[in-house]
Amino acid sequence: MKTSNATSNEGNGDDPVSRDVGNLREHYDNAELSHGDLDPDPIRQFDHWFREAQEADLSEPNAMVLATAGGDGTLTTRAVLLKAFDSRGFVFFTNYQSTKARQIAENTGVAMNFLWLPLQRQINITGTAEKVTTAESIKYFLSRPYGSQIGAWVSNQSSVISSRKILQMKYEELKRKFRAGKVPIPDHWGGFRVNPRSIEFWQGLPNRLHDRFRYVRTEPDGEWTIERLAP
């Protein structure tokens, strides 16, 4: 429930883009989360919340922010779409020449965040990323719409280009090239699986006293422990 949506006041008068947005806030009061509500398995718990996000008809509940860091410590984030998950981890697909893929090659540690504001929930995941098998990438690629298959060939992701026209021209060229048959999967395209090391479930509550529970995988047995975190 929204408690304030006031237009923010001007900040520093010497800076035309300075804004004070401190009055923008939401009141979280949808539900509580207790230890007894949680499944002992965080993947099953994730599936439970994911199903509820789907049932709430949220726009693209599989959208997540993925954070990666290169070998030099440079951090980047972007929104990507989760395409599969099971006991082995969480799968997304990308161009293997992209910034995210190059950083994963240098540093396999990644973090992911799902933010479902209408449910006043978020899930934070940390782990390590590795490429999925070629067979998994091919299976998913063949399920993509024709235009998306062509698009995977068109873009040298994250590279500098001079105009959108170049992309459109290459797209039309490849449509002609693959007109007679199926679109093959590019060598530079495929999936990553994030093997989770910790998964945190966050439920918003009034007065910033949010419920937070974090599953941590213990080594070497791979079992999960659950701990409550201060908000």
DRENKEZA-723744 format. One line per 5 residues: their letters; for each residue x, y, z of N, C-alpha, C, O. Coordinates in Angstrom, 1 decimal. Atoms other than C-alpha are relative to their C-alpha. Example, Ala and Ser with C-alpha at 12.3 -4.5 7.8 and 13.67 -1.06 7.14 Angstrom:
2
as = 0.9,-1.2,0.0,12.3,-4.5,7.8,0.9,1.2,0.0,1.9,1.2,0.7 ~ -0.9,-1.1,0.0,13.7,-1.1,7.1,-0.8,1.1,0.8,-0.3,2.2,0.9
***
This chain:
231
mktsn = 0.8,-1.2,0.0,0.0,0.0,0.0,0.9,1.2,0.0,1.8,1.3,0.8 ~ -0.9,-1.1,0.1,1.5,3.3,-1.0,-0.4,1.1,1.0,-1.6,1.4,1.2 ~ 0.2,-1.0,-1.1,1.9,5.9,1.8,0.4,1.4,-0.5,-0.1,2.3,0.1 ~ -0.4,-1.3,0.5,3.5,8.7,-0.2,0.5,-0.1,-1.4,1.3,-1.0,-1.8 ~ -0.5,-0.1,1.3,3.9,9.5,-3.8,0.2,1.5,-0.4,0.0,1.9,-1.6
atsne = -0.1,-1.5,0.2,4.7,13.2,-3.4,1.2,0.2,-1.0,2.2,-0.5,-1.1 ~ -1.0,-0.4,0.9,6.7,14.9,-6.1,1.2,0.4,0.8,1.1,1.3,1.7 ~ -1.2,-0.3,-0.8,10.3,15.1,-4.9,0.4,1.5,-0.2,0.1,2.1,-1.3 ~ -0.4,-1.4,0.0,11.7,18.6,-4.1,1.3,0.2,-0.8,2.1,-0.8,-0.9 ~ -1.3,-0.3,0.6,14.5,20.3,-5.9,1.1,-0.1,1.0,0.9,0.2,2.2
gngdd = -1.1,0.1,-0.9,17.9,19.6,-4.4,0.9,1.2,-0.1,0.4,2.3,0.2 ~ -1.0,-1.1,0.1,21.0,21.7,-4.9,-0.4,0.9,-1.2,-0.5,0.5,-2.3 ~ 0.4,-0.9,1.0,19.9,24.8,-6.7,1.1,0.3,-1.1,0.7,0.8,-2.2 ~ -1.1,-0.2,1.0,23.3,25.0,-8.5,0.1,-1.2,-1.0,0.8,-1.1,-2.0 ~ 0.0,1.2,0.9,22.7,21.6,-10.1,-1.4,-0.3,-0.6,-2.3,-0.7,0.2
pvsrd = 1.4,0.1,0.5,19.7,21.5,-12.5,-0.6,-1.4,0.0,-1.8,-1.6,-0.1 ~ 0.6,1.3,0.0,19.4,17.7,-12.3,0.0,-0.6,1.4,-0.2,-1.8,1.6 ~ 0.0,0.5,-1.4,19.7,17.4,-8.5,-1.4,-0.1,0.5,-2.2,0.8,0.4 ~ 1.4,0.3,-0.5,16.6,15.8,-7.0,0.1,-0.7,1.4,1.0,-1.5,1.6 ~ 0.1,0.7,-1.3,15.6,14.7,-3.5,-1.3,-0.9,-0.1,-2.4,-0.4,-0.2
vgnlr = 1.1,0.9,0.1,13.5,11.6,-3.7,-0.3,-0.8,1.3,-0.9,-1.9,1.3 ~ 0.2,0.6,-1.3,13.4,10.8,0.0,-1.4,-0.2,0.4,-1.7,-1.1,1.3 ~ 1.5,0.2,-0.4,9.6,11.1,0.2,-0.7,-1.1,-0.8,-1.8,-1.4,-0.5 ~ 0.6,1.1,0.8,9.0,8.3,-2.3,0.2,-1.3,0.8,1.4,-1.8,1.0 ~ -0.1,1.3,-0.7,8.3,5.1,-0.3,-1.3,-0.8,0.0,-2.4,-0.2,-0.3
ehydn = 1.1,0.8,0.0,6.0,2.2,-0.1,-0.2,-0.6,1.4,0.8,-0.8,2.1 ~ 0.3,0.6,-1.3,4.3,0.6,2.9,-0.2,-1.5,-0.3,-1.1,-1.9,-1.0 ~ 0.1,1.5,0.3,4.9,-3.2,2.9,-0.8,-0.7,1.1,-0.5,-0.6,2.3 ~ 0.9,0.6,-1.0,2.2,-5.2,4.6,-0.7,-1.2,-0.6,-1.8,-1.6,-0.1 ~ 0.7,1.1,0.6,1.3,-8.1,2.3,-0.1,-1.3,0.8,-1.2,-1.8,1.0
aelsh = 0.0,1.2,-0.8,2.4,-11.0,4.4,1.3,-0.1,0.8,2.3,0.6,0.5 ~ -1.2,0.3,-0.7,4.9,-12.3,6.9,0.6,-1.3,-0.5,-0.1,-2.1,-1.2 ~ -0.7,1.3,0.4,7.5,-15.1,6.3,0.6,-0.5,1.3,1.4,0.1,1.9 ~ -0.6,0.6,-1.2,8.4,-17.5,9.1,0.8,-1.2,-0.4,0.6,-1.7,-1.5 ~ -0.9,1.2,0.3,10.9,-20.3,9.3,-0.9,-1.2,-0.3,-0.6,-2.0,-1.2
gdldp = 0.9,1.1,0.3,7.9,-22.7,9.4,-0.6,0.0,-1.4,-1.1,-1.1,-1.8 ~ 0.6,-0.1,1.4,6.7,-21.5,6.0,1.0,-0.5,-1.0,0.6,-0.8,-2.2 ~ -1.0,0.3,1.0,10.0,-22.5,4.3,0.1,-1.5,-0.2,0.1,-2.3,0.7 ~ -0.4,1.4,0.4,10.7,-25.7,2.4,1.4,-0.2,0.4,2.2,0.7,0.3 ~ -1.4,0.2,-0.3,13.9,-27.3,3.6,0.9,0.1,-1.2,2.1,0.4,-1.0
dpirq = -0.8,-0.1,1.2,15.1,-27.3,0.0,-0.3,1.4,-0.6,-1.4,1.7,-1.0 ~ 0.3,-1.4,0.6,15.6,-23.7,-1.4,-0.4,0.0,-1.4,-1.1,1.0,-1.8 ~ 0.5,0.1,1.4,15.0,-24.8,-5.0,-1.5,-0.2,0.0,-2.2,0.4,-0.8 ~ 1.4,0.1,-0.1,11.6,-26.0,-4.0,-0.7,1.2,0.5,-1.8,1.6,0.1 ~ 0.6,-1.3,-0.5,11.0,-22.8,-2.0,0.0,1.0,-1.2,-1.0,1.8,-1.3
fdhwf = 0.0,-0.9,1.1,12.0,-20.8,-5.1,-1.1,-0.4,-1.0,-1.8,0.6,-1.4 ~ 1.1,0.4,0.9,9.6,-22.8,-7.2,-1.3,0.4,0.5,-2.2,0.8,-0.2 ~ 1.3,-0.4,-0.7,6.8,-22.1,-4.7,-0.2,1.5,-0.3,-1.3,1.9,-0.7 ~ 0.2,-1.4,0.2,7.4,-18.4,-4.9,-0.1,0.4,-1.4,-0.9,1.3,-1.8 ~ 0.1,-0.3,1.4,7.9,-18.4,-8.6,-1.4,-0.3,-0.5,-1.9,0.5,-1.3
reaqe = 1.3,0.3,0.4,4.6,-20.1,-9.1,-1.0,1.1,0.4,-1.9,1.5,-0.3 ~ 0.9,-1.0,-0.5,2.9,-17.5,-6.9,0.2,1.3,-0.8,-0.8,2.1,-1.1 ~ -0.3,-1.2,0.8,4.6,-14.7,-9.0,-0.7,-0.2,-1.4,-1.3,0.8,-1.9 ~ 0.8,0.3,1.3,3.1,-16.4,-12.2,-1.5,0.2,0.2,-2.2,0.8,-0.6 ~ 1.4,-0.1,-0.3,-0.3,-16.7,-10.6,-0.5,1.4,0.3,-1.6,1.7,0.0
adlse = 0.4,-1.4,-0.2,-0.2,-13.0,-9.7,0.1,0.8,-1.3,-0.2,2.0,-1.3 ~ 0.0,-0.6,1.3,0.2,-12.3,-13.4,1.0,1.1,-0.1,0.7,2.2,-0.7 ~ -1.1,-1.0,0.1,3.4,-10.3,-13.0,0.6,0.0,-1.4,0.7,-1.1,-2.0 ~ -0.7,-0.1,1.3,5.1,-9.1,-16.1,1.4,-0.6,0.1,2.2,-0.1,0.8 ~ -1.3,0.7,0.1,8.0,-11.4,-16.9,0.6,-0.3,1.4,1.6,0.3,1.8
pnamv = -0.5,0.3,-1.3,8.5,-12.9,-13.4,1.3,-0.7,-0.1,2.0,-0.8,1.0 ~ -1.4,0.6,0.2,11.6,-14.7,-14.8,1.1,1.0,-0.3,2.2,0.6,-0.5 ~ -1.0,-1.0,0.1,13.4,-11.4,-15.2,0.8,0.1,1.2,0.2,0.2,2.3 ~ -0.9,-0.1,-1.1,16.4,-11.1,-13.0,1.2,0.9,-0.3,1.5,1.1,-1.5 ~ -1.2,-0.8,0.2,19.3,-8.7,-12.5,1.2,-0.9,0.3,1.3,-1.6,1.4
latag = -1.2,0.8,-0.1,22.6,-10.5,-13.0,1.2,0.8,0.2,1.4,1.7,-0.7 ~ -1.2,-0.8,-0.3,25.8,-9.1,-11.5,1.2,-0.9,-0.3,1.3,-2.1,0.2 ~ -1.2,0.7,0.3,29.2,-10.2,-12.8,1.2,0.9,0.3,1.0,2.1,0.3 ~ -1.2,-0.8,-0.2,32.8,-9.1,-12.1,1.1,-0.6,-0.8,1.3,-1.8,-0.7 ~ -1.1,0.4,0.7,35.8,-9.3,-14.3,1.2,-0.3,0.9,1.1,-0.1,2.1
gdgtl = -1.1,0.3,-0.8,39.2,-10.4,-13.2,0.7,1.2,0.6,1.4,1.1,1.6 ~ -0.5,-1.2,-0.6,40.1,-6.8,-12.5,-0.9,0.6,1.0,-0.6,1.7,1.5 ~ 0.9,-0.5,-1.0,37.2,-6.4,-10.2,-1.1,0.9,-0.5,-2.0,1.3,0.3 ~ 1.0,-0.9,0.6,35.1,-4.3,-12.6,-1.4,-0.7,0.1,-1.5,-1.9,-0.4 ~ 1.3,0.6,-0.2,31.4,-4.9,-11.8,-1.0,0.5,-1.1,-0.9,1.6,-1.5
ttrav = 1.1,-0.4,0.9,28.5,-4.9,-14.3,-1.3,-0.7,0.4,-1.2,-1.8,0.9 ~ 1.3,0.6,-0.2,24.8,-5.6,-14.0,-0.8,0.2,-1.2,-0.6,1.1,-2.0 ~ 1.0,-0.1,1.1,22.0,-6.2,-16.5,-1.1,-0.9,0.3,-1.0,-1.9,1.2 ~ 1.1,0.8,-0.2,18.6,-7.7,-16.6,0.0,-1.1,-1.1,0.2,-0.9,-2.3 ~ 0.0,1.1,1.0,18.4,-11.2,-18.2,-1.3,-0.8,0.4,-1.9,-0.6,1.5
llkaf = 1.2,0.9,-0.3,15.6,-13.9,-18.3,0.5,-1.4,0.4,1.2,-2.0,-0.4 ~ -0.2,1.4,-0.4,15.8,-17.1,-16.4,-0.8,-0.9,-0.9,-2.0,-0.6,-1.3 ~ 0.6,0.9,1.0,15.0,-20.0,-18.8,-0.3,-1.4,0.6,-1.0,-2.1,0.0 ~ 0.2,1.4,-0.6,15.2,-23.1,-16.6,0.6,0.0,1.4,1.5,0.8,1.7 ~ -0.6,0.2,-1.3,15.9,-24.1,-13.0,-0.4,-1.4,0.5,-1.5,-1.9,0.3
dsrgf = 0.2,1.3,-0.6,16.2,-27.4,-11.2,1.1,-0.1,1.2,1.7,0.9,1.6 ~ -0.9,0.2,-1.1,18.3,-28.9,-8.4,1.5,0.3,-0.3,2.3,0.5,0.6 ~ -1.4,-0.3,0.4,21.5,-28.2,-10.4,0.2,1.5,0.0,1.4,1.9,0.1 ~ -0.2,-1.5,0.0,20.9,-24.4,-10.6,-1.0,0.7,-0.9,-2.0,0.2,-1.3 ~ 0.8,-1.0,0.7,19.5,-21.5,-12.6,0.6,0.3,-1.4,1.8,0.6,-1.4
vfftn = -0.5,0.0,1.4,19.9,-21.3,-16.4,-0.4,1.3,-0.7,-1.6,1.6,-0.7 ~ 0.3,-1.1,0.9,20.1,-18.2,-18.7,0.9,-0.2,-1.2,1.9,-0.9,-1.2 ~ -0.7,0.2,1.3,21.3,-17.9,-22.3,0.5,1.4,-0.5,-0.1,2.4,-0.2 ~ -0.6,-1.2,0.4,23.5,-15.3,-23.9,1.0,-0.2,-1.1,1.3,-1.3,-1.5 ~ -1.1,0.1,1.0,26.2,-14.5,-26.5,1.2,-0.2,0.8,1.5,0.5,1.8
yqstk = -1.2,0.3,-0.7,29.4,-16.0,-25.3,1.1,1.0,-0.2,2.2,1.0,0.4 ~ -1.0,-1.1,0.2,31.3,-12.9,-26.6,-0.5,1.3,0.7,0.2,2.3,0.6 ~ 0.5,-1.2,-0.7,29.2,-10.5,-24.4,0.9,0.3,1.2,1.7,-0.5,1.6 ~ -0.8,-0.4,-1.2,30.6,-8.6,-21.5,-0.2,-1.0,1.2,0.7,-1.3,1.8 ~ 0.2,0.9,-1.1,28.9,-10.9,-19.0,0.7,-1.3,-0.2,1.2,-1.8,0.8
arqia = -0.7,1.3,0.2,30.3,-14.0,-20.6,1.5,0.1,0.1,2.2,-0.8,0.7 ~ -1.4,-0.2,-0.1,33.8,-12.6,-20.8,0.4,0.2,1.5,1.4,-0.3,1.9 ~ -0.3,-0.1,-1.4,33.6,-11.6,-17.1,-0.1,-1.4,0.7,0.7,-1.7,1.6 ~ 0.1,1.4,-0.7,32.4,-15.1,-16.1,1.2,-0.8,-0.4,1.6,-1.6,0.5 ~ -1.2,0.8,0.3,35.3,-16.6,-18.0,1.2,0.4,0.9,2.1,-0.4,1.2
entgv = -1.1,-0.5,-0.9,37.6,-14.5,-15.7,-0.3,-0.2,1.4,0.6,-0.4,2.2 ~ 0.4,0.1,-1.4,35.6,-14.8,-12.5,-1.4,-0.7,0.0,-2.4,0.0,-0.4 ~ 1.2,0.8,0.1,32.9,-17.5,-12.2,-1.1,0.5,1.1,-2.2,0.0,1.0 ~ 0.9,-0.4,-1.1,31.3,-15.8,-9.1,-1.0,1.0,-0.5,-0.6,2.0,-1.2 ~ 1.1,-0.9,0.5,27.9,-14.2,-9.9,-1.0,0.2,1.1,-1.0,-0.5,2.1
amnfl = 1.1,-0.2,-0.9,24.9,-12.8,-8.1,-1.2,0.3,-0.8,-1.1,0.9,-1.9 ~ 1.2,-0.2,0.8,21.3,-12.7,-9.2,-1.1,0.5,1.0,-1.1,0.2,2.2 ~ 1.1,-0.5,-0.8,18.2,-10.8,-7.9,-1.3,0.0,-0.8,-1.3,0.5,-1.9 ~ 1.4,-0.1,0.5,14.5,-11.3,-8.6,-0.7,1.0,0.9,-0.8,0.8,2.1 ~ 0.8,-1.0,-0.8,12.4,-8.3,-7.5,-1.4,0.0,-0.5,-1.7,0.3,-1.7
wlplq = 1.4,0.0,0.3,8.7,-8.8,-7.4,-0.8,0.9,0.9,-1.3,0.6,1.9 ~ 0.5,-1.1,-0.8,7.4,-5.5,-6.1,-1.5,-0.2,0.4,-1.9,0.1,1.5 ~ 1.4,0.2,-0.4,3.6,-6.3,-6.3,-0.2,-1.0,1.1,-1.1,-0.9,1.9 ~ 0.0,1.0,-1.1,4.3,-9.2,-3.9,0.8,0.4,1.1,0.9,-0.3,2.2 ~ -0.9,-0.5,-1.0,6.7,-7.2,-1.9,1.1,-1.0,0.4,1.3,-1.3,1.6
rqini = -1.0,1.1,-0.2,9.3,-9.9,-2.3,1.2,0.2,-0.9,1.1,0.8,-2.0 ~ -1.2,0.2,0.8,12.8,-10.4,-3.6,0.8,-1.2,0.4,0.7,-1.7,1.5 ~ -0.9,1.1,-0.3,15.2,-13.3,-3.9,1.4,0.3,-0.5,1.6,0.8,-1.6 ~ -1.4,-0.3,0.3,18.9,-12.9,-3.8,0.8,-1.3,-0.1,0.7,-2.1,0.9 ~ -0.8,1.3,0.2,21.2,-15.7,-5.1,1.4,0.3,-0.3,1.7,1.2,-1.2
tgtae = -1.4,-0.1,0.3,24.9,-16.0,-5.1,0.5,-1.4,-0.4,0.0,-2.4,0.2 ~ -0.5,1.3,0.4,26.9,-18.8,-6.8,1.1,0.1,-1.0,1.7,1.2,-1.2 ~ -1.0,0.0,1.1,29.2,-19.8,-9.6,-0.7,-0.4,-1.3,-1.6,-1.2,-1.3 ~ 0.6,0.3,1.3,28.4,-19.9,-13.3,0.9,-0.8,-0.8,2.1,-0.7,-0.8 ~ -0.8,0.7,1.0,29.5,-22.4,-15.9,-0.9,-0.3,-1.2,-2.1,-0.2,-1.1
kvtta = 0.8,0.3,1.2,28.4,-23.2,-19.4,-0.8,-1.3,0.1,-0.3,-2.3,0.6 ~ 0.8,1.3,0.1,25.6,-25.7,-20.0,0.6,-0.8,-1.1,1.4,-0.3,-1.8 ~ -0.4,0.9,1.1,26.1,-28.6,-22.3,-0.4,0.6,-1.4,-1.4,1.3,-1.4 ~ 0.5,-0.4,1.4,25.9,-28.0,-26.1,-1.4,-0.5,-0.3,-2.2,0.2,-0.9 ~ 1.3,0.6,0.3,22.9,-30.3,-26.2,-1.1,0.9,0.7,-2.1,1.1,0.1
esiky = 1.0,-0.8,-0.7,21.1,-28.1,-23.6,-0.2,1.3,-0.8,-1.3,1.8,-0.9 ~ 0.1,-1.3,0.7,21.9,-24.9,-25.6,-0.8,-0.2,-1.3,-1.6,0.6,-1.7 ~ 0.7,0.3,1.3,20.7,-26.5,-28.9,-1.5,-0.2,0.3,-2.3,0.3,-0.5 ~ 1.4,0.3,-0.3,17.5,-27.7,-27.3,-0.8,1.3,0.2,-1.9,1.5,-0.3 ~ 0.7,-1.3,-0.2,16.6,-24.2,-26.1,0.0,0.8,-1.2,-1.0,1.5,-1.5
flsrp = -0.1,-0.8,1.2,17.8,-22.5,-29.2,-1.1,-0.4,-1.0,-1.8,0.5,-1.6 ~ 1.0,0.4,0.9,15.4,-24.6,-31.3,-1.4,0.3,0.4,-2.3,0.3,-0.4 ~ 1.3,-0.4,-0.5,12.5,-23.6,-29.1,-0.3,1.5,-0.2,-1.4,1.9,0.0 ~ 0.1,-1.4,0.1,13.1,-19.9,-29.7,-0.8,0.4,-1.3,-0.7,-0.4,-2.3 ~ 0.6,-0.4,1.3,11.0,-18.0,-32.3,1.0,0.3,-1.1,2.2,0.6,-0.8
ygsqi = -0.9,-0.1,1.1,12.5,-17.7,-35.7,0.7,1.3,0.0,1.9,1.4,-0.2 ~ -0.7,-1.3,-0.1,13.2,-14.0,-35.3,1.1,0.1,1.0,2.1,0.7,0.8 ~ -1.0,0.0,-1.0,15.1,-14.6,-32.1,1.2,-0.8,-0.4,2.3,-0.5,0.0 ~ -1.1,0.8,0.5,17.1,-17.3,-33.7,0.9,0.8,-0.9,2.1,0.8,-0.8 ~ -0.8,-0.9,0.9,18.2,-14.9,-36.4,0.7,1.1,0.8,1.9,1.4,0.5
gawvs = -0.6,-1.1,-0.8,18.8,-12.2,-33.8,1.3,-0.4,0.7,2.2,0.4,0.9 ~ -1.2,0.5,-0.6,21.3,-14.4,-32.1,1.3,0.0,-0.9,2.4,0.1,-0.4 ~ -1.1,-0.1,0.9,23.4,-14.4,-35.2,0.4,1.5,-0.3,1.6,1.8,-0.6 ~ -0.2,-1.4,0.5,23.1,-10.6,-35.9,0.9,0.7,0.9,1.8,1.4,0.4 ~ -0.6,-0.9,-0.9,24.4,-9.0,-32.8,1.3,-0.5,0.6,1.4,-1.6,1.2
nqssv = -1.2,0.2,-0.7,28.0,-9.0,-31.7,-0.1,0.7,1.4,0.4,1.8,1.5 ~ 0.5,-0.6,-1.2,26.7,-8.3,-28.2,1.1,0.8,0.8,2.2,0.3,1.0 ~ -0.8,-0.9,-0.8,28.3,-5.4,-26.2,1.1,0.7,-0.8,1.8,1.6,-0.3 ~ -0.9,-0.8,0.9,30.4,-4.2,-29.2,-0.6,1.3,-0.4,-1.8,1.5,-0.4 ~ 0.5,-1.3,0.5,30.2,-0.6,-30.4,-0.4,-0.1,-1.4,0.3,-0.6,-2.3
issrk = 0.5,-0.1,1.4,28.1,0.0,-33.5,-0.3,1.4,-0.4,-0.6,2.2,0.5 ~ 0.2,-1.4,0.5,27.6,3.1,-35.6,-1.5,0.4,-0.1,-1.9,1.5,0.0 ~ 1.4,-0.3,0.2,23.8,2.8,-36.2,-0.8,-1.3,0.1,-0.3,-2.4,0.0 ~ 0.9,1.2,0.0,20.8,0.5,-35.8,-0.2,-0.5,-1.4,-0.5,-1.7,-1.6 ~ 0.2,0.5,1.4,20.6,0.3,-39.6,0.9,-1.1,-0.3,0.5,-2.0,-1.1
ilqmk = -0.9,1.1,0.2,23.6,-1.9,-39.6,-0.6,-1.4,0.5,-0.5,-2.4,-0.2 ~ 0.6,1.2,-0.6,21.8,-4.4,-37.4,-1.2,-0.5,-0.9,-1.3,-1.7,-1.2 ~ 1.1,0.3,0.8,18.7,-4.3,-39.6,0.4,-0.6,-1.3,-0.2,-1.6,-1.8 ~ -0.5,0.6,1.3,20.7,-4.9,-42.8,0.5,-1.4,0.2,0.3,-2.2,-0.7 ~ -0.6,1.4,-0.2,22.5,-7.9,-41.3,-1.1,-0.9,0.3,-1.1,-2.1,-0.1
yeelk = 1.1,0.8,-0.3,19.2,-9.2,-40.0,-0.7,-0.5,-1.3,-1.0,-1.7,-1.5 ~ 0.6,0.3,1.3,17.7,-9.1,-43.5,0.9,-0.9,-0.8,0.4,-1.8,-1.5 ~ -0.9,0.9,0.7,20.8,-10.7,-45.0,0.0,-1.4,0.5,0.0,-2.3,-0.3 ~ 0.0,1.3,-0.6,20.7,-13.6,-42.6,-1.4,-0.7,-0.2,-1.4,-1.9,-0.3 ~ 1.3,0.6,0.3,16.9,-14.1,-43.2,0.1,-0.6,-1.4,-0.4,-1.7,-1.6
rkfra = -0.1,0.6,1.4,17.8,-14.6,-46.9,0.9,-1.2,0.1,0.6,-2.2,-0.6 ~ -0.9,1.1,-0.1,20.7,-16.9,-46.0,-0.6,-1.3,0.5,-0.3,-2.3,0.0 ~ 0.6,1.2,-0.6,18.7,-19.2,-43.8,-1.4,-0.3,-0.5,-2.2,-1.1,0.1 ~ 1.4,0.1,0.5,15.5,-19.0,-45.9,-0.3,-1.4,-0.3,-1.5,-1.8,-0.1 ~ 0.3,1.3,0.5,15.8,-22.5,-47.2,0.0,-1.1,1.0,-0.4,-2.2,0.8
gkvpi = 0.0,1.1,-1.0,16.3,-24.4,-44.0,0.0,0.6,1.4,-0.3,1.8,1.7 ~ 0.0,-0.4,-1.4,16.5,-24.3,-40.2,1.2,0.9,0.3,2.2,0.8,-0.3 ~ -1.1,-0.9,-0.5,18.6,-21.7,-38.4,0.9,-0.8,0.9,0.4,-1.2,1.9 ~ -0.9,0.7,-0.9,21.7,-23.3,-36.9,0.3,0.8,1.2,0.3,2.0,1.1 ~ -0.4,-0.7,-1.2,22.8,-22.4,-33.4,1.4,0.6,-0.3,2.3,-0.1,-0.8
pdhwg = -1.4,-0.6,0.1,25.8,-19.9,-33.5,1.0,-0.6,1.0,0.6,-1.0,2.1 ~ -1.1,0.6,-0.9,29.1,-21.2,-32.1,0.2,0.9,1.3,0.6,0.5,2.3 ~ -0.3,-1.0,-1.1,29.2,-18.0,-29.9,-1.2,0.2,0.9,-1.2,1.2,1.6 ~ 1.2,-0.2,-0.7,25.8,-18.5,-28.3,-0.3,-1.3,0.8,-0.1,-2.4,0.4 ~ 0.4,1.1,-0.8,24.6,-20.7,-25.4,-0.4,0.4,1.4,-0.6,1.6,1.7
gfrvn = 0.5,-0.3,-1.4,23.7,-21.0,-21.8,1.0,-0.1,1.1,2.1,-0.7,0.9 ~ -0.7,0.1,-1.2,25.1,-20.6,-18.4,-0.9,-0.6,1.1,-2.1,-0.3,1.2 ~ 0.8,0.5,-1.2,24.0,-22.5,-15.2,0.7,0.6,1.2,1.9,0.5,1.4 ~ -0.5,-0.5,-1.2,24.4,-20.7,-11.9,-0.2,-1.1,1.1,-1.4,-1.4,1.4 ~ 0.0,0.9,-1.1,25.2,-23.2,-9.2,-0.1,0.7,1.3,0.9,1.3,1.7
prsie = 0.2,-0.9,-1.2,23.8,-21.5,-6.0,0.8,-0.5,1.2,1.0,-1.7,1.5 ~ -0.7,0.2,-1.3,25.9,-21.2,-2.8,-0.9,0.6,1.1,-0.8,0.1,2.2 ~ 1.0,-0.6,-1.0,23.3,-19.0,-1.0,-1.2,0.5,-0.7,-1.1,1.0,-1.8 ~ 1.2,-0.5,0.6,19.7,-18.1,-1.7,-0.8,0.6,1.2,-1.1,0.0,2.2 ~ 0.7,-0.8,-1.1,17.9,-15.4,0.4,-1.4,0.3,-0.5,-1.6,0.8,-1.6
fwqgl = 1.4,-0.4,0.2,14.1,-14.9,0.5,-0.3,1.1,0.9,-0.2,1.1,2.1 ~ 0.3,-1.3,-0.6,13.0,-11.4,1.4,-1.4,0.3,-0.1,-2.0,0.4,-1.2 ~ 1.4,-0.4,0.0,9.5,-10.5,2.4,-0.2,1.4,0.7,0.2,1.5,1.9 ~ 0.2,-1.3,-0.6,8.6,-6.8,3.0,-1.0,0.0,1.1,-2.0,-0.6,1.0 ~ 0.9,-0.2,-1.1,7.0,-5.8,6.2,0.0,1.4,0.5,0.9,2.2,0.1
pnrlh = 0.1,-1.4,-0.4,5.9,-2.5,7.9,1.3,0.4,0.9,1.9,-0.5,1.5 ~ -1.0,-0.6,-0.8,8.4,-0.3,9.6,1.4,-0.5,-0.3,2.3,-0.5,0.6 ~ -1.3,0.5,0.4,11.3,-1.8,7.7,0.5,-1.2,0.8,1.6,-1.6,0.8 ~ -0.4,1.2,-0.8,11.2,-4.9,9.9,-0.3,-1.3,-0.9,-1.1,-2.1,-0.5 ~ 0.3,1.0,1.0,11.3,-7.2,6.9,0.5,-1.4,0.5,1.4,-1.5,1.3
drfry = -0.5,1.4,-0.3,11.6,-11.0,7.1,1.0,-0.4,-1.1,0.7,-0.3,-2.3 ~ -1.1,0.5,0.9,14.8,-12.4,5.6,0.5,-1.3,0.5,0.9,-1.5,1.6 ~ -0.6,1.3,-0.3,15.9,-16.0,5.5,0.9,-0.4,-1.1,0.6,-0.3,-2.3 ~ -1.1,0.4,1.0,19.1,-17.2,3.8,0.3,-1.5,0.2,0.6,-1.9,1.3 ~ -0.4,1.3,0.0,19.8,-20.7,2.8,1.5,0.0,-0.4,1.9,0.7,-1.4
vrtep = -1.5,0.1,0.3,23.6,-21.5,2.8,0.4,-1.5,-0.2,0.1,-2.3,0.7 ~ -0.5,1.4,0.2,25.1,-24.6,1.3,1.3,-0.3,0.7,2.3,0.5,0.6 ~ -1.2,0.4,-0.8,27.6,-26.3,3.6,0.8,-1.0,-0.8,0.3,-1.8,-1.6 ~ -1.0,0.9,0.6,30.7,-28.1,2.4,0.5,-0.9,1.0,0.6,-0.5,2.2 ~ 0.0,0.5,1.4,31.6,-30.8,1.7,-1.3,-0.8,-0.3,-1.4,-1.3,-1.4
dgewt = 1.1,0.9,0.2,28.2,-32.5,2.1,-1.1,0.6,-0.9,-2.0,-0.1,-1.4 ~ 1.0,-0.6,0.9,26.2,-30.0,0.1,-1.4,0.2,0.6,-2.3,0.6,-0.2 ~ 1.3,-0.3,-0.6,23.4,-29.7,2.6,-0.3,1.5,0.2,0.6,2.3,0.1 ~ 0.3,-1.4,-0.2,21.5,-26.5,3.2,-0.4,0.3,1.4,-1.1,-0.5,2.1 ~ 0.4,-0.5,-1.3,21.2,-24.6,6.4,-0.8,1.3,-0.2,-0.5,2.0,-1.2
ierla = 0.8,-1.2,0.1,18.7,-21.8,7.0,0.3,0.9,1.2,0.3,0.5,2.3 ~ -0.2,-1.0,-1.1,19.4,-18.6,9.0,-0.8,1.2,-0.3,-1.0,1.6,-1.4 ~ 0.7,-1.2,0.1,17.3,-15.6,9.7,1.0,1.2,0.1,1.9,1.2,0.9 ~ -0.8,-1.2,0.1,18.9,-12.2,8.8,-0.8,1.2,0.6,-2.0,1.3,0.4 ~ 0.6,-1.2,-0.4,18.3,-8.9,10.4,-0.4,0.8,-1.2,0.3,0.8,-2.2
p = 0.4,-0.7,1.2,16.4,-6.6,8.0,0.9,1.2,-0.3,0.7,1.9,-1.2
***
